[in-house]
């Protein structure tokens, strides 16, 4: 594996972008019309752009969360945040090896809405199998629950492969040595395959607690937005970034994500798979989007920090979007991470007017409010779903 560490600059090859889906919320699901002084066309355009922006944020964060999960093995945690593999509650996280079903070569990590581990938020089960001396395949199922609910809200199914890696006793690739990772998967909501999304990452060997990485991703909303009559997609990645283990045991991932948003008739988009990369920067992404028309480019400078595998901080300042729009995101540390409003953001146009606001919890669930239409859209697992 060869990873070339370059000076961080905003130019990158591509970025990760989540696809909008679902209809209106607060107005009963009608097609967005005039509101807040906008015409029907202005309102529709503002709605599409706002969904695009919310999802363009969500996709790289979802992937960074996945990348961080890749290295969240008990044996690789700092002594400050280390937890057992016997299901002991550790500040809102339980870890089992093997999983709670006792399957061979398995682990299970459960994240809770509360520090006492009583309300399940996310349950991740991994089944791993060696495919060579330095490679492995993982079948992973992530099940999400709404607050105070015992019924799954959404299920993400993923197939993950690792190469050029060494592995610990729990089948996790050892982050300090670097590895190559490729993932294909889809998100199911209410029994419907809603989001198709694939990604790859190259992580270099660490030096002084910091390793370089690059990534690419592509995906689309398989069900489409029935009210708008279109499907939203994305393709892009980060040409260079860094993963740093901090003195308190937390891990910070920093990179500039850039890419292109696409749209097309429902059913017209698909993901094309090329050759997996093993060095940075990525010249030819492994995953690209086929079909659709470009809706414009975006650039997102992202810094996000995880502790004990949980998202503790996310910062985006003056991200550049299509049509001169901007995005700013902050983490509100005075709000409990499991509550909506822990992460808040605002989308503004080139004239300084606000187009939309959104509020999320640390698990990527919350709401998007479009000012022009007055509609509210529900966000689940970093995706706008209805």
Secondary structure by P-SEA (a helix, b strand, c coil): cbbbbccccccccbbbbbbbbbcccccccccccccccccaaaaaaaaaaaaaaaaaaaaaaaaaaaaaaaacccccccccccccccccccccbbbbcccccccccbbbbbbbcccccccccbbbbbbbbbccccccccbbbbbbbccccccccccccbbbbbccccccccccccccccbbbbbbbcccccccccbbbbbbbbbccccccccccccccccccccccccccccccccccccbbbbbbccccbbbbbbbbbbbbbbcccccbbbbbccccccccccccccccccccccbbbbbbbbbbbcccccccccccccccccbbbbbbbbcccccccccccccccccccccccccccccccccccccccccccbbbbbccccccc
